[in-house]
Amino acid sequence: MQARILLIGKRGQVGWELQRALLPLGTVYAPDRSECDLANTQSIRAVVDKVKPQFIVNAAAYTAVDAAEHDADRAFIVNAIAPGLLAQEAGRHGALVIHYSTDYVFDGHAAGFHNEQSVTSPKSVYGSSKLAGEVAIRESGAAYVIFRTSWVFGFWGNNFLKTILRLATERDELRVVVDQIGAPTSAALIADVTAHTIRELVNGRKSFSSGIFHLAAAGETSWYEYAQYILEAARAAGRPLRLHPQALIPISSVEYPTPAVRPLNSRLDTSKLRTSFGVHLPHWTIPINHVMQQVCDR
Ligand SMILES: NC(=O)c1ccc[n+]([C@@H]2O[C@H](COP(=O)([O-])OP(=O)(O)OC[C@H]3O[C@@H](n4cnc5c(N)ncnc54)[C@H](OP(=O)(O)O)[C@@H]3O)[C@@H](O)[C@H]2O)c1
């Protein structure tokens, strides 16, 4: 099997891991932003025409959630118009699009885990732009897989885990939100599941219908408990910290206002992905230990 894959967004958390995970599948062409800028429709068409991929994996996005509140035009261009155009181009070439979306398409008011049929009702510009991207891909007519994921972290890039580790060397006390619930999901896991899915599709082991699949680690936690776990894992890995885990203070979202409203309940039901592609999703703590080792060994 030799798939021809176009990867957009190779320098993001997920894109970085995709550069590794997609390699065994065939030829991966991964342009940087100077060659493929999602804000530039010409560059999107040019790169798809040049590569003539069988799969387009789009890991690029406008991910600055708070900044998007005052930069809606750009967020919609990158997160909605560009994915729609990429999918139209994929359709022209008979390629399948793999794209990533977010728990922020939900308002987070419902109880329990959201499945792929749960009603979407984003409360932020970022969430609205990502939902518009899902719709644009669906309406393009191209074959597609959209993975909705949550609370992404990894060794590469910026994320909550690395922010907590930095603040833990600077602060004696830290206030962290306790009433938002979700599952931290590692970029490496997302990339590996993406590669597994492509392999299943290429090998024809899966009768396929385009759709959305929730992809998040198993279990659930709050940002506060997640921060506690990070500090304890860092201490266990021998990293010197100023902040003691007991100096973490749980606060409510109301006490930590941000420009963009975040969902209180970000839990994603992943049973469709598990039954469709036979994927085992580990508990959220397991990949954290792995990334922690990488960070602490630097
Ligand atoms: N981070 C999370 O917690 C989270 C949660 C749920 C879903 N997601 C989704 O998962 C996917 C991957 O997220 P991530 O955390 O890996 O993102 P990330 O680390 O913020 O990386 C985003 C990437 O998009 C690229 N990009 C931004 N604007 C672009 C443009 N106009 N043209 C081309 N490339 C552009 C960036 O390029 P530069 O490096 O050049 O800036 C960067 O490489 C996204 O679809 C995101 O919405 C993320």
The ligand as an SDF file (V2000), in Angstrom:
LIG
                    3D

 48 52  0  0  0  0  0  0  0  0999 V2000
   -5.6970   22.5010   20.9120 N   0  0  0  0  0  0  0  0  0  0  0  0
   -6.8140   21.9570   21.3940 C   0  0  0  0  0  0  0  0  0  0  0  0
   -6.9940   21.8610   22.6300 O   0  0  0  0  0  0  0  0  0  0  0  0
   -7.8850   21.4310   20.4690 C   0  0  0  0  0  0  0  0  0  0  0  0
   -9.0600   20.9190   21.0220 C   0  0  0  0  0  0  0  0  0  0  0  0
  -10.0380   20.4160   20.1670 C   0  0  0  0  0  0  0  0  0  0  0  0
   -9.8500   20.4280   18.8000 C   0  0  0  0  0  0  0  0  0  0  0  0
   -8.7020   20.9550   18.2800 N   0  0  0  0  0  0  0  0  0  0  0  0
   -8.5440   20.9630   16.8240 C   0  0  0  0  0  0  0  0  0  0  0  0
   -7.4900   20.0710   16.4960 O   0  0  0  0  0  0  0  0  0  0  0  0
   -6.7870   20.5450   15.3480 C   0  0  0  0  0  0  0  0  0  0  0  0
   -5.3100   20.6340   15.6460 C   0  0  0  0  0  0  0  0  0  0  0  0
   -5.1290   21.5300   16.7430 O   0  0  0  0  0  0  0  0  0  0  0  0
   -3.6770   21.8480   17.3420 P   0  0  0  0  0  0  0  0  0  0  0  0
   -3.8160   22.0340   18.7940 O   0  0  0  0  0  0  0  0  0  0  0  0
   -2.6830   20.8770   16.7840 O   0  0  0  0  0  0  0  0  0  0  0  0
   -3.4150   23.2840   16.6810 O   0  0  0  0  0  0  0  0  0  0  0  0
   -2.1480   24.2190   16.8410 P   0  0  0  0  0  0  0  0  0  0  0  0
   -1.0740   23.5420   17.6070 O   0  0  0  0  0  0  0  0  0  0  0  0
   -2.6390   25.5500   17.3070 O   0  0  0  0  0  0  0  0  0  0  0  0
   -1.6440   24.3500   15.3350 O   0  0  0  0  0  0  0  0  0  0  0  0
   -2.4290   24.9550   14.3730 C   0  0  0  0  0  0  0  0  0  0  0  0
   -1.6590   24.9400   13.0780 C   0  0  0  0  0  0  0  0  0  0  0  0
   -2.4560   25.6210   12.1100 O   0  0  0  0  0  0  0  0  0  0  0  0
   -1.5910   26.3940   11.3220 C   0  0  0  0  0  0  0  0  0  0  0  0
   -2.2940   27.5080   10.7220 N   0  0  0  0  0  0  0  0  0  0  0  0
   -2.9850   28.5060   11.3430 C   0  0  0  0  0  0  0  0  0  0  0  0
   -3.4430   29.3700   10.4190 N   0  0  0  0  0  0  0  0  0  0  0  0
   -3.0380   28.9120    9.2100 C   0  0  0  0  0  0  0  0  0  0  0  0
   -3.1730   29.3730    7.8660 C   0  0  0  0  0  0  0  0  0  0  0  0
   -3.8280   30.5080    7.5840 N   0  0  0  0  0  0  0  0  0  0  0  0
   -2.6410   28.6350    6.8810 N   0  0  0  0  0  0  0  0  0  0  0  0
   -1.9570   27.5080    7.1300 C   0  0  0  0  0  0  0  0  0  0  0  0
   -1.7690   27.0280    8.3710 N   0  0  0  0  0  0  0  0  0  0  0  0
   -2.3050   27.7270    9.4010 C   0  0  0  0  0  0  0  0  0  0  0  0
   -0.5250   26.8790   12.2760 C   0  0  0  0  0  0  0  0  0  0  0  0
    0.5920   27.2340   11.5000 O   0  0  0  0  0  0  0  0  0  0  0  0
    1.8370   28.0540   12.0930 P   0  0  0  0  0  0  0  0  0  0  0  0
    2.6400   27.0430   12.8340 O   0  0  0  0  0  0  0  0  0  0  0  0
    2.4930   28.5800   10.8840 O   0  0  0  0  0  0  0  0  0  0  0  0
    1.2380   29.1120   12.9900 O   0  0  0  0  0  0  0  0  0  0  0  0
   -0.3080   25.6430   13.1220 C   0  0  0  0  0  0  0  0  0  0  0  0
    0.6590   24.8160   12.5390 O   0  0  0  0  0  0  0  0  0  0  0  0
   -7.4440   21.8680   14.9740 C   0  0  0  0  0  0  0  0  0  0  0  0
   -8.4170   21.6450   13.9870 O   0  0  0  0  0  0  0  0  0  0  0  0
   -8.1340   22.3110   16.2650 C   0  0  0  0  0  0  0  0  0  0  0  0
   -9.2510   23.1510   15.9960 O   0  0  0  0  0  0  0  0  0  0  0  0
   -7.7050   21.4380   19.0810 C   0  0  0  0  0  0  0  0  0  0  0  0
  1  2  1  0
  2  3  2  0
  2  4  1  0
  4  5  1  0
  4 48  2  0
  5  6  2  0
  6  7  1  0
  7  8  2  0
  8  9  1  0
  8 48  1  0
  9 10  1  0
  9 46  1  0
 10 11  1  0
 11 12  1  0
 11 44  1  0
 12 13  1  0
 13 14  1  0
 14 15  2  0
 14 16  1  0
 14 17  1  0
 17 18  1  0
 18 19  2  0
 18 20  1  0
 18 21  1  0
 21 22  1  0
 22 23  1  0
 23 24  1  0
 23 42  1  0
 24 25  1  0
 25 26  1  0
 25 36  1  0
 26 27  1  0
 26 35  1  0
 27 28  2  0
 28 29  1  0
 29 30  1  0
 29 35  2  0
 30 31  1  0
 30 32  2  0
 32 33  1  0
 33 34  2  0
 34 35  1  0
 36 37  1  0
 36 42  1  0
 37 38  1  0
 38 39  2  0
 38 40  1  0
 38 41  1  0
 42 43  1  0
 44 45  1  0
 44 46  1  0
 46 47  1  0
M  CHG  2   8   1  16  -1
M  END
$$$$
